[in-house]
Amino acid sequence: MKNDILNQSVSQKSPPLSVQDLWVEYKIERGMVKAVRGVNFDLRKGESLSLIGESGCGKTTLGLALIRLLVKAATIRQGQITYRRDGRTTDVLALKERDMRYFRWRECAMVFQSALNAFNPVLRIWDQIYDTIKAHDGMSRDQARESALRLLGYVQLDPERVIDAYPHELSGGMRQRVLLAMSLLLDPQILILDEPTTALDILTQRTILDLMKRLKAEMGFSMIFISHDLSIAAELADRVATMYAGGIVELGPVNDIFYRPAHPYTLGLIRAVPTVTGEFEDLVSIPGSPPDLIDLPSGCTFHPRCPYTTDRCRAEEPVLTLYEEDHAVACFHSDQVRREADVMWKQQDHHAAGDM
Amino acid sequence: MAEYLIETRNLTRTFGSRREKVTAVDNVSLGIHEGEVVCLVGESGCGKTTTGKMIAGLLQPTAGQVLYRGRDVWAQDKNSFKDYRLGVQIVHQDPYASLNPSHTIYQILSAPLLHHSLATDRREARERVAKLLGIVDLTPVEDFLTKYPHQLSGGQRQRVSVARAITVDPSFIVADEAVSMVDVSIRVGLLNMLSRLKEELGVTFLFITHDLAVAKFFAWEGRIAVMYVGSLVEVASTPQLVNDPLHPYSKALLAAVPEADPVLTRHKERVRLRSQDIPSLLDLPSGCRFHPRCPFFEEGLCDVEWPALAPVGDGRYVACHRAAQG
């Protein structure tokens, strides 16, 4: 029965997840918050795709929409989310709520930012794991415990100790690892992680980052991770999508995004973030502040803060189009941005070279 | 030794009851010169905020001293202590919690001026407030005077907090994670504004942060002090610390921190720790507190004797038996 959701039609070699023209809105007193606006992307098999952007850019809403965990006030206005596994195709937005529950852990699992809030404080880790398995799989109690222990060991925890602990007995990093283990329990094809290391200390964060790399390499799932922190994207991503005001404004391979950005907002973010080791870099802030998602600027949503703005930007919203191989940008002035980025990196290389 | 503006000597603070005592800050000795920027970095719970509060005069030390221009702050009479509290201001992390939501920006900024008789009448107060808003780049001033904190963005609110801190013309500001809650694109603007205060008003800074990148940017010409479980483990000039850390904990931090540069971050040399667990303040390891995790641990030395923070030349200080051996 629960496999029904996967056998709707057969398609050939295609990405595990395709999102087409997705729009999500929240209704609040002041009006409609346009949190996700016409988002298009594919998640490729085995890749890690990073959604970067600042608070309120719609990245978490997008993540929640993918597994339909949006709050009541939110509506998916239009769009298509297509999931594929083993040649079968699923229309995620058409799934019944009961099937959606299976989909959420077996096909596409999500790990949230706040590892403490994700647990029930009065249940031991084992009870929470068993609840999850019970709800989603026909595994026997013994089998379930065995695979839980195996996964806890896999995320470098002491399985026997952790499985009977209460959430408050574990540190933040340990809880985040328990969540990772739980999310992988039913062998999902896709893992969505929302700010997976934001609340953690540097050394703990490093453990989780290394662990995520290893898990992905060994288990072969595809990963979407959402972060405001560019350094996490630089560390983990195969491809990066920059989000601004609910839309993806740039999408490309991680090295293109960092070294050859073609959207002024991406370039602005990179110029605003210092590296730790190495020479001193001058940093430039982006003027103004992110737009109100209820009352968006005309044309390109970034135009009030952009140094390249022309009349066209004020009147017309650029769409995400292929700029060069595998690298898409939504900007009328990409060539100019690219030249600026080249100058920036040349200056930094010059620094480094002069220092040797 | 040169004269410090602020100096702590064996500064210690314990919390809890007699039965269960936690030493949050343990024997911290640190001198800050006039006009200098010192960044206090460390992970959550390491005692950096407690240290900042004691220096700002908001929390009484259990032991040790805070000296301001050579005078023991906590041993002064009431009036001198009040002067000290005016001369040293603190900017908190959360501008949502530190500004009174029912007061306008004008009220928030004029209250300290009128209270401390720094402005004689309302007209003068208004002029001073306008000038303060100009200093923190909240212009045109008229747009902000009658606004309430909730009508401002996080970055603007933090600028109001900074403006409030400088109403009383402090010589020293403790900034506790002052830019941590602000978005990346706004953060640099705030840091540059703070740097300007340092240059134009000659303010001395103790800048508390968990973010090494921010510490490096803000204190490039100053120093970084690294704290671990209540104690200082290394103090060095910022370029020295980020490029050539001496303490194993500093080394581990710099090796672990991800960088916003894919090639750089993926080719960093790792420091392999012996354990991932941060020690509990209730059950501290013997000897050096980092020894259970330290890859350079030497049995019979590091687990027995607590290394004191000692000068190693070049104006640097390290608390490590192994680093001292070279």
Interface residues (C-beta under 8 A of the other chain):
Chain A: E54 S55 Q156 S171 G173 D201 I202 L203 T204 Q205 R206 T207 L209 H228 D229 L230 S231 I232 A234 E235 V254 N255 F258 Y259 G268 L269 I270 A272 V273 P274 T275 V276 T277 G278 F280 L283 V284 S285 I286 P287 S289 P290
Chain B: E43 S44 S153 G155 Q156 D183 V184 S185 I186 R187 V188 G189 L191 N192 H210 L212 A213 V214 K216 F217 W220 P239 V242 N243 A252 L253 L254 A256 V257 P258 E259 A260 D261 P262 V263 L264 T265 R266 K268 L273 Q276 D277 I278
